[in-house]
Structures are given as C-alpha cells and as structure tokens.
Amino acid sequence: MSKVVGVDSSTQSVKVVVRDLGSGALIESASRPHPDGTEVSPESWWQALSEALAQLKSPFDAIAIAGQQHGMVALDQTSSVIRDALLWNDTRSDKSAEELNREIPDIHHQTGSKLVASFTVAKVRWLADNEVANAQKVAAIALPHDWLSWKLMGSENIEDLFTDRSDASGTGYFDSKANRYLRDIFQTAIRSDQEVFLPKIIAPDAFGGKTANGIPIAAGAGDNAGAALGLGAEVGDLIISLGTSGTAFAVSNSSTHDESGEVAGFADATGNFLPLACTLNAAKVFSRIADSLGVTFEKFSELALSAPSGANGLRLLPHFDGERTPNRPNARGTFLGITHSNFTPENIARAAIEGVIGGMVFAASALQRQGFKASRVTLIGGAARNPAVQEVAAEMFGTKIQLPPIGEYVADGAARQAAWALTGKLPDWQLGEIKTIEPKRTSSVAKDYLELISQI
C-alpha cells in the first residue's frame, strides 16, 4: 500500500499526517510544539519536524510541506541562518511596509498586494535598515516551508532551495499572474544590488528534490493554500479559518489587486488564485478571555451560548496583538458599551466570540469589494469546533455554514499535493460528513461590528 505524508509547519506547532495514496484514509499522525513568539530560530522547526517524522511507524513514498507564510529565513553564503526568522505576526516592519508602498506606489498592481508588516519584503527592508551587517551577509531568502523542504534534502547548497507560487505570492516581490519574481522590488527593499538567491518556483504537481534516503519532496504550499487543497475547495468557495490568526480566503479564477491593502492577492496551490484577508486575533482571544474568567474552553462556550445575541450591548474589539485587517499594527483590544448590568461572564464570553467573528465578517466584506461572490461558506480551524463559535458565525454571516469534519486540512492538503506529484493526478479524497449550521436568528450584530471596525 502506497502512502504519502503531508506536513503543516504552523506558528504554534508542526503536524504530520500519513495518508493512503488511493483512498486518502488517515493511517497515522504526529505533532510537536513550536516555541512561542514572533521571532524564532528556524532550527526549532527542524527539530520539531524531525521528531514528528521519527515518531511515524509507516514508510511512505512522497512528502510535501505546507507552512506559515511570510516568515523571513535569511541565509549566508555558507548556508547558515544569519538571524532568527521574523514571522508573519512580527509587526516591527510596519514602517518598512509603509515606506515601500510609497516608494513603489503600484506595488499592488505588480504583486497583487499592497504591503503590510507581515510581508517578507517588509522584513527584508527592516533588516537592511536595522541590521546592516546582517543584511550584507544575505545570500538567500527562504520562507519557512522552503527552508524545511531544503533541510529534508540534506543540502548545503542554497541553489537547491525551492518553493511554489502560493507561498511565493506572500513575499511581496512575486507576480502570481506571470509566476516570476520581481527582482527590482527585492533590490529596492534590501537597498543593495547584491546577488541574493530566491527559491526556484516548482509546479504544484512536481517534485523539487529528494530526502537523504531518496523520498521525493513535492513543491509544498503556503498554509492557507494547503488548507484549500485539503478541503478540495473550488472556485466560489469562501473559507473562514480560525486558528492563531483568522483568515477569510476564497478560491478565484482571477487575481485581485486591492489598493487598500486589506485583501492580499495570493495564488493558490493549483493554478488559481486565493485572495485573502487576515486578522491577527482569533482563537488566542478566546483562550485569553476564558483564562481571565477562570473557565475551561467548554465552559466559555456554554457562557457565550447563555448570553443573548449582541451580549446586551457589550462589544469587544479584539485587537490584542494589533491588527492586519484593517491595517492597524499598533491597535489594542477594547471593550465598549460596558454597564453595571451587562459586564457579566456570559456577556463577556459572547462579546469575545462576536468580536472575533465580526473581524472575519469585515475581512470577508473586503473580498466582496474586490468582486468576489461566495457560493459556499466553510468554517475550519481549531476554534471551529466550539458550538458557540459555530452558532455566532452562522448568525453574523447571515447564511448557512459548512462545517467539515475535524481535521488537519493544511497537512492534508500537503499530503494531497504529494499524491498529485507522485501519480500525476490530483486525488479526489472524500472529507467525510459535512455538517450544515443554519443561522438561528437575524441580527444587526455583524453590521454593528462592521461600523465599529471601520471607525478605528
């Protein structure tokens, strides 16, 4: 029986799945945590991945890695990591992004995205301005999934680095329509004409290398593109993902070029496009509020469901870590409308969920302004398992929500990609039972949050 492995190297952990090549059935899985923070040694990812792979009992025939986007891994001529990787959620590069937007005013036309702090190119500029000696050492820039695929190869040659168009589209120096790097933008960012190697772009159904023991490694993908592939998402699908961050992304057959910067014009992992709006604050907000209330996540959900829609006027803008959509890196969380009567655990829990979902409604509305029309809305991510989150999402989006089985869809997408490269055909694996969550009521809560967020 042939098997393939898919990897999700996320901000918080690495997750590995082994799936049957023909049926897609899950054979085994493993995971390891990643260190917390916005600046992390890539070696910690490699150690976690190595430990997770060592835990597997099944031999496999191909592997692919999907990973967190944007993170900057800078390598020198000896293939050594120059400094800890700056991750997508590191906002120190917000001023650098603003500078580059001014210097290259049509950057959204060239790349599909106006820059915010998350983008790799903004971090390259930050490095050039704040760590000049390190910037001068740069011989290659990789993204997290590129670097891990390369480490799997056991290579010491930076010219063996490879990536795919979905992850490359999050750098800020890649044209996903022409599928090529925009060197002028990169050189402008690094303030130098030094020669820097950027990973080769591999087709989504191709292998980029082999492990030390000869197992082929597929192109890999950015995490959201991996999730779309794992879900079998089609053109017209809107996916709301609630993990560390919240993302609203859609499969489209046309690219977007949003001048406001709210929608990133990413590519997907098949040849289509994946316009995406991201919030920095999602499931971590629920955990923080639950901890503050001294309750479990399950009790948090019960409290929220016992409060009325709208939390009796209590509102939470959950910008605990700043915000990306809208682009407010220095914003902070705020409770609004507090009274003696409504500041209760029940309303606080309800307001936390409504605030996070309100951010996702705002993100989805940004996609709509770019001309995207959703034919189906799917809710995924760790927080999607929460009954209160499901109910609030259906109510605030004002439509039925598709809820696929609990799964590691980013890792599943990577496994599906590995199978595609191995057989030459994208497999039609079945997800299992998909539940439908119908809205229980019509309310104005979503409209209230759209207005609040717009006024920040």
For each residue, the residues with C-beta under 8 A, 3 or more apart:
1: 20 21 22
2: 20 21 22 61 422
3: 18 19 20 21 27 58 59 60 61
4: 18 19 21 60 61 62 63 64 415 418 419 422
5: 16 17 18 19 53 56 60 62 63 64 414 415 418
6: 16 17 19 63 64 66 226 230 408 410 411 412 413 414 415 416 417 418
7: 14 15 16 49 52 63 64 65 66 67 148 411 414
8: 14 15 16 66 67 223 226 408 410 411 414
9: 14 34 45 48 49 65 66 67 68 144 145 148
10: 13 14 15 34 67 68 223 243 244 410
11: 34 68 87 88 89 244 245
12: 33 34 36 243 244
13: 10 31 32 33 34 48
14: 7 8 9 10 31 32 34 45 48 49 52
15: 7 8 10 29 30 31 52 408 410 411
16: 5 6 7 8 29 30 31 49 52 53 55 56 411
17: 5 6 26 28 29 408 411 412 415
18: 3 4 5 26 27 28 29 56 58 60 415
19: 3 4 5 6 24 25 26 27 412 415 416 419 429
20: 1 2 3 23 24 25 27
21: 1 2 3 4 61 419 422 423 427
22: 1 2 427
23: 20 429
24: 19 20 412 415 416 419 427 429 430
25: 19 20
26: 17 18 19 29
27: 3 18 19 20 58
28: 17 18 56 57 58
29: 15 16 17 18 26 408 411
30: 15 16 52 53 55 56
31: 13 14 15 16 52
32: 13 14 47 48 49 51 52
33: 12 13 48
34: 9 10 11 12 13 14 40 44 45 48
35: 40 41 44
36: 12
37: 40 87
38: 86 87 89 90 91
39: 84 85 86 87 90
40: 34 35 37 44 45 84 85 87
41: 35 44 81 84 85
42: 45 46 73 81 84 85 144 147
43: 46 47 81
44: 34 35 40 41 47 48
45: 9 14 34 40 42 48 49 144 147 148
46: 42 43 49 50 148 151
47: 32 43 44 50 51
48: 9 13 14 32 33 34 44 45 51 52
49: 7 9 14 16 32 45 46 52 53 65 148 151 152
50: 46 47 53 54
51: 32 47 48 54 55
52: 7 14 15 16 30 31 32 48 49 55 56
53: 5 16 30 49 50 56
54: 50 51
55: 16 30 51 52
56: 5 16 18 28 30 52 53 60
57: 28
58: 3 18 27 28
59: 3
60: 3 4 5 18 56 63 215
61: 2 3 4 21 215 216 422
62: 4 5 207 215 216 217 218 418 419 421 422
63: 4 5 6 7 60 152 211 215 216 217 218 414 418
64: 4 5 6 7 217 218 219 220 221 414 415 417 418 421
65: 7 9 49 145 148 149 152 217 220 414
66: 6 7 8 9 145 220 221 222 223 225 226 227 410 411 413 414 417
67: 7 8 9 10 71 143 144 145 148 167 220 222 223
68: 9 10 11 71 87 88 144 145 222 223
69: 88 118 143 167 170 222 223 224
70: 87 88 118 119 120 123 143 170 171
71: 67 68 85 86 87 88 120 143 144
72: 85 86 120 123 124 127 141 143
73: 42 81 85 141 142 143 144 146 147
74: 81 82 83 85 127 134 137 138 140 141
75: 79 80 81 82 138 139 140 141 142 158
76: 79 80 82 137 138 139
77: 137 139 158
78:
79: 75 76 140 155 156 157 158
80: 75 76
81: 41 42 43 73 74 75 84 85
82: 74 75 76 134 137 138
83: 74 127 131 134
84: 39 40 41 42 81
85: 39 40 41 42 71 72 73 74 81 144
86: 38 39 71 72 90 92 93 123 126 127
87: 11 37 38 39 40 68 70 71 90
88: 11 68 69 70 71 118 245
89: 11 38 118 244 245 280 321
90: 38 39 86 87 93 117 123
91: 38 94 117 321 322 329 330
92: 86 117 126
93: 86 90 96 97 117 122 123 125 126
94: 91 97 98 116 117 122 329 330
95: 98 99
96: 93 99 100 117 122 123 125 126 129 189
97: 93 94 100 101 115 116 117 119 122 125
98: 94 95 101 102 115
99: 95 96 102 103 125
100: 96 97 103 104 107 115 121 122 125 172 185 188 189
101: 97 98 104 105 107 114 115 261
102: 98 99 105
103: 99 100 188
104: 100 101 107 110 185 188
105: 101 102
106: 109 110
107: 100 101 104 110 111 113 114 115 172 185
108: 111 112 113 114 257 258 259 261 265
109: 106 257
110: 104 106 107 175 182 185
111: 107 108 169 172 173 174 175 176 182 185 265
112: 108 169 175 176 177 255 256 257 264 265 266 273
113: 107 108 119 169 170 172 258 261 263 264 265 266
114: 101 107 108 258 259 260 261
115: 97 98 100 101 107 119 121 122 172 261
116: 94 97 119 122 261 324 327 329
117: 90 91 92 93 94 96 97 122 324 329
118: 69 70 88 89 122 170 278 324
119: 70 97 113 115 116 122 123 170 171 172
120: 70 71 72 123 124 141 143 170 171 172 173
121: 100 115 124 125 171 172 173 185 186 189
122: 93 94 96 97 100 115 116 117 118 119 125 126 172 189
123: 70 72 86 90 93 96 119 120 126 127
124: 72 120 121 127 128 135 141 186 189 190
125: 93 96 97 99 100 121 122 128 129 189 190 191
126: 86 92 93 96 122 123 129 130
127: 72 74 83 86 123 124 130 131 134 135 138 190
128: 124 125 132 135 189 190 191 192
129: 96 125 126 132 191
130: 126 127
131: 83 127 134 135
132: 128 129 135 136
133: 136 137
134: 74 82 83 127 131 137 138
135: 124 127 128 131 132 138 190 191 192
136: 132 133 192 194
137: 74 76 77 82 133 134
138: 74 75 76 82 127 134 135 141 190 194 196
139: 75 76 77 158 195 196 197
140: 74 75 79 158 161 196 197 198 199
141: 72 73 74 75 120 124 138 196 198
142: 73 75 146 147 150 161 163 199
143: 67 69 70 71 72 73 120 146 147 163 167 168 170 171 199 222
144: 9 42 45 67 68 71 73 85 147 148
145: 9 65 66 67 68 148 149 163 167 220 221 222
146: 73 142 143 149 150 161 162 163 167 199 220
147: 42 45 73 142 143 144 150 151 161
148: 7 9 45 46 49 65 67 144 145 151 152
149: 65 145 146 152 153 162 163 208 209 217 220
150: 142 146 147 153 155 160 161 162 209
151: 46 49 147 148 154
152: 49 63 65 148 149 209 211 212 217
153: 149 150 160 209 210 211 212 217
154: 151 211 212
155: 79 150 160 209
156: 79
157: 79 160
158: 75 77 79 139 140 161 197
159: 197
160: 150 153 155 157 209
161: 140 142 146 147 150 158 197 199 200
162: 146 149 150 199 200 201 202 208 209 219
163: 142 143 145 146 149 167 168 199 200 201 202 219 220
164: 167 168 201 202 203 204 219 220 221 222 225 269
165: 168 169 174 176 179 201 204 267
166: 169 170 204 221 222 224 225 226 266 267 268 269 274
167: 67 69 143 145 146 163 164 170 171 220 221 222 225
168: 143 163 164 165 171 174 176 181 199 201 267
169: 111 112 113 165 166 174 176 222 265 266 267 274
170: 69 70 113 118 119 120 143 166 167 222 264 266
171: 70 119 120 121 143 167 168 174
172: 100 107 111 113 115 119 120 121 122 185 189
173: 111 120 121 181 182 183 185 186 189 198
174: 111 165 168 169 171 180 181 182
175: 110 111 112 178 179 180 181 182
176: 111 112 165 168 169 179 255 265 266 267 273
177: 112 255
178: 175
179: 165 175 176 201 267
180: 174 175 201
181: 168 173 174 175 186 198
182: 110 111 173 174 175 185 186
183: 173 186 187
184: 187 188
185: 100 104 107 110 111 121 172 173 182 188 189
186: 121 124 173 181 182 183 189 190 196 198
187: 183 184 190 192 193
188: 100 103 104 184 185 191
189: 96 100 121 122 124 125 128 172 173 185 186
190: 124 125 127 128 135 138 186 187 194 196
191: 125 128 129 135 188
192: 128 135 136 187
193: 187
194: 136 138 190
195: 139
196: 138 139 140 141 186 190
197: 139 140 158 159 161
198: 140 141 173 181 186
199: 140 142 143 146 161 162 163 168
200: 161 162 163 208
201: 162 163 164 165 168 179 180
202: 162 163 164 206 207 208 218 219
203: 164 206 219
204: 164 165 166 219 221 269 270 271 417 420
205: 218 219 417 420 421 424 426
206: 202 203 218 219 421
207: 62 202 210 216 217 218 219 421
208: 149 162 200 202 217 218 219 220
209: 149 150 152 153 155 160 162 216 217
210: 153 207 214 215 216 217
211: 63 152 153 154 214 215 217
212: 152 153 154
213:
214: 210 211
215: 60 61 62 63 210 211
216: 61 62 63 207 209 210 421 422
217: 62 63 64 65 149 152 153 207 208 209 210 211 220
218: 62 63 64 202 205 206 207 208 414 417 418 420 421 422
219: 64 162 163 164 202 203 204 205 206 207 208 269 417 421
220: 64 65 66 67 145 146 149 163 164 167 208 217 226 414 417
221: 64 66 145 164 166 167 204 225 226 229 269 413 414 417
222: 66 67 68 69 143 145 164 166 167 169 170 225 226 266 269
223: 8 10 66 67 68 69 226 227 410
224: 69 166 227 228 239 241 247 249 266 274 276 410
225: 66 164 166 167 221 222 228 229 266 267 268 269 274 413
226: 6 8 66 166 220 221 222 223 229 230 269 409 410 411 412 413 414 417
227: 66 223 224 230 231 239 241 380 409 410 413
228: 224 225 231 233 237 239 249 251 268 269 274 413
229: 221 225 226 232 233 268 269 270 412 413 414 416 417
230: 6 226 227 407 408 409 410 411 412 413 414 415 416
231: 227 228 237 239 378 380 404 409 413 431
232: 229 428 429 431
233: 228 229 237 239 251 378
234: 237 251
235: 251 252 253 272
236: 250 251 373 374 375 376
237: 228 231 233 234 250 251 374 375 376 378
238: 248 249 250 364 367 372 374 376 377 378
239: 224 227 228 231 233 247 248 249 250 377 378 380
240: 246 247 248 360 364 377 378 379 380 381 393 397
241: 224 227 246 247 248 249 380 381 384
242: 246 282 283 356 360 379 380 381 382 383 384 389
243: 10 12 246 282 283 381 382 383
244: 10 11 12 89 282 283 284
245: 11 88 89 278 279 280 281 282 324
246: 240 241 242 243 278 279 281 282 356 359 360 363 381
247: 224 239 240 241 276 277 278 279 363
248: 238 239 240 241 276 277 278 360 363 364 366 367
249: 224 228 238 239 241 266 274 275 276 277 367
250: 236 237 238 239 274 275 276 367 372 374
251: 228 233 234 235 236 237 268 272 273 274
252: 235 255 256 272 273 274 275 372
253: 235 272 273
254: 273 371
255: 112 176 177 252 265 273 275
256: 112 252 263 265 273 275 370 371 372
257: 108 109 112 265
258: 108 113 114 261 262 263 264 265 275 366 369 370
259: 108 114
260: 114 263 366
261: 101 108 113 114 115 116 258 327
262: 258 277 325 326 327 363 366
263: 113 256 258 260 275 276 277 366 367 369 370
264: 112 113 170 258 275 276 277 278
265: 108 111 112 113 169 176 255 256 257 258 273 275
266: 112 113 166 169 170 176 222 224 225 249 273 274 275 276
267: 165 166 168 169 176 179 225 272 273 274
268: 166 225 228 229 251 271 272 273 274
269: 164 166 204 219 221 222 225 226 228 229 413 417
270: 204 229 426
271: 204 268
272: 235 251 252 253 267 268
273: 112 176 251 252 253 254 255 256 265 266 267 268
274: 166 169 224 225 228 249 250 251 252 266 267 268
275: 249 250 252 255 256 258 263 264 265 266 367 370 372
276: 224 247 248 249 250 263 264 266
277: 247 248 249 262 263 264 325 362 363 364 366 367
278: 118 245 246 247 248 264 324 325 363
279: 245 246 247 282 323 324 325 356 359 360 362 363
280: 89 245 319 321 322 323 324
281: 245 246 284 285 318 319 320 321 323 333 356 359
282: 242 243 244 245 246 279 285 286 356 359 360 381 383
283: 242 243 244 286 287 381 382 383
284: 244 281 287 288 320 321
285: 281 282 288 289 318 320 333 352 355 356
286: 282 283 289 290 297 300 352 353 356 383 386 389
287: 283 284 290 291 297
288: 284 285 291 292 320
289: 285 286 292 293 300 348 349 352
290: 286 287 293 295 296 297 299 300 349
291: 287 288 294
292: 288 289
293: 289 290 300 303 345 348 349
294: 291
295: 290 299 300 303 345
296: 290 299 300
297: 286 287 290 300 301 386
298: 301 302
299: 290 295 296 302 303
300: 286 289 290 293 295 296 297 303 304 349 386 388
301: 297 298 304 305 349 386 387 388 389
302: 298 299 305 306 388
303: 293 295 299 300 306 307 345 346 348 349 350
304: 300 301 307 346 349 350 352 353 388 392
305: 301 302 387 388 391
306: 302 303 346
307: 303 304 311 312 344 346 347 349 350
308: 311 312 350
309: 350 395 441 443 445
310: 313 354 443 444 445 448
311: 307 308 314 315 342 347 348 350 351 354
312: 307 308 339 341 342 347
313: 310 337 339 342
314: 311 335 336 337 338 342 343 347 348 350 351
315: 311 335 336 337 351 354 355 448 449 452
316: 333 334 335 336 348 351 352 354 355
317: 331 333 334 336 355 452 453 456
318: 281 285 333 352 355 356 359
319: 280 281 322 323 328 331 332 333 334 456
320: 281 284 285 288 332 333
321: 89 91 280 281 284
322: 91 280 319 328 329 330 331 332
323: 279 280 281 319 326 327 328 329 331 359 456
324: 116 117 118 245 278 279 280 327 329
325: 262 277 278 279 359 362 363 366
326: 262 323 362 453 454 456
327: 116 261 262 323 324
328: 319 322 323 331 456
329: 91 94 116 117 322 323 324
330: 91 94 322
331: 317 319 322 323 328 456
332: 319 320 322
333: 281 285 316 317 318 319 320
334: 316 317 319
335: 314 315 316 338 351
336: 314 315 316 317 452
337: 313 314 315 342
338: 314 335 342 343
339: 312 313 342 343
340: 343
341: 312 344
342: 311 312 313 314 337 338 339 347
343: 314 338 339 340 347 348
344: 307 341 347 348
345: 293 295 303 348 349
346: 303 304 306 307 349 350
347: 307 311 312 314 342 343 344 350 351
348: 289 293 303 311 314 316 343 344 345 351 352
349: 289 290 293 300 301 303 304 307 345 346 352 353 388
350: 303 304 307 308 309 311 314 346 347 353 354 388 392
351: 311 314 315 316 335 347 348 354 355
352: 285 286 289 304 316 318 348 349 355 356
353: 286 304 349 350 356 357 386 388 389 392
354: 310 311 315 316 350 351 357 358 392 396 445 449
355: 285 315 316 317 318 351 352 358 359 449
356: 242 246 279 281 282 285 286 318 352 353 359 360 383
357: 353 354 360 361 389 392 393 396 397 446 449
358: 354 355 361 362 396 445 446 448 449 450 452 453
359: 246 279 281 282 318 323 325 355 356 362 363 449 453
360: 240 242 246 248 279 282 356 357 363 364 393
361: 357 358 364 365 396 397 446 449 450
362: 277 279 325 326 358 359 365 366 449 450 453 454
363: 246 247 248 262 277 278 279 325 359 360 366 367
364: 238 240 248 277 360 361 367 368 374 397
365: 361 362 368 369 450
366: 248 258 260 262 263 277 325 362 363 369 370
367: 238 248 249 250 263 275 277 363 364 370 372 374
368: 364 365 371 372 373 374
369: 258 263 365 366
370: 256 258 263 275 366 367
371: 254 256 368
372: 238 250 252 256 275 367 368
373: 236 368
374: 236 237 238 250 364 367 368 377
375: 236 237
376: 236 237 238 402
377: 238 239 240 374 397 399 400 401 402
378: 231 233 237 238 239 240 401 402 403 404
379: 240 242 384 389 390 393 401 402 403 437
380: 227 231 239 240 241 242 384 404 409
381: 240 241 242 243 246 282 283 384
382: 242 243 283 385
383: 242 243 282 283 286 356 386 389
384: 241 242 379 380 381 389 390 403
385: 382 389 406
386: 286 297 300 301 353 383 389 390
387: 301 305 390 391
388: 300 301 302 304 305 349 350 353 391 392
389: 242 286 301 353 357 379 383 384 385 386 392 393
390: 379 384 386 387 393 394 401 403 437
391: 305 387 388 394 395 437 440
392: 304 350 353 354 357 388 389 395 396
393: 240 357 360 379 389 390 396 397 401 437
394: 390 391 397 399 400 401 437 438 439 440
395: 309 391 392 398 439 440 441 442 443 445 446
396: 354 357 358 361 392 393 443 445 446 449
397: 240 357 361 364 377 393 394 401 439 446
398: 395 439 442 446
399: 377 394 439
400: 377 394 436 437 438 439
401: 377 378 379 390 393 394 397 436 437
402: 376 377 378 379 434 435 436
403: 378 379 384 390 434 435 436 437
404: 231 378 380 407 409 431 432 434
405: 431 432 433 434
406: 385
407: 230 404 412 431
408: 6 8 15 17 29 230 411 412
409: 226 227 230 231 380 404 412 413
410: 6 8 10 15 66 223 224 226 227 230 413 414
411: 6 7 8 15 16 17 29 66 226 230 408 414 415
412: 6 17 19 24 226 229 230 407 408 409 415 416 429
413: 6 66 221 225 226 227 228 229 230 231 269 409 410 416 417
414: 5 6 7 8 63 64 65 66 218 220 221 226 229 230 410 411 417 418
415: 4 5 6 17 18 19 24 64 230 411 412 418 419
416: 6 19 24 229 230 412 413 419 420 426 427 429
417: 6 64 66 204 205 218 219 220 221 226 229 269 413 414 420 421
418: 4 5 6 62 63 64 218 414 415 421 422
419: 4 19 21 24 62 415 416 422 423 426 427
420: 204 205 218 416 417 423 424 425 426 427
421: 62 64 205 206 207 216 218 219 417 418 424
422: 2 4 21 61 62 216 218 418 419
423: 21 419 420 427
424: 205 420 421
425: 420
426: 205 270 416 419 420
427: 21 22 24 416 419 420 423
428: 232
429: 19 23 24 232 412 416
430: 24
431: 231 232 404 405 407 434
432: 404 405
433: 405
434: 402 403 404 405 431
435: 402 403
436: 400 401 402 403
437: 379 390 391 393 394 400 401 403
438: 394 400
439: 394 395 397 398 399 400 442
440: 391 394 395
441: 309 395
442: 395 398 439
443: 309 310 395 396 446
444: 310 447 448
445: 309 310 354 358 395 396 448 449
446: 357 358 361 395 396 397 398 443 449 450
447: 444 450 451
448: 310 315 358 444 445 451 452
449: 315 354 355 357 358 359 361 362 396 445 446 452 453
450: 358 361 362 365 446 447 453 454
451: 447 448 454 455
452: 315 317 336 358 448 449 455 456
453: 317 326 358 359 362 449 450 456
454: 326 362 450 451
455: 451 452
456: 317 319 323 326 328 331 452 453
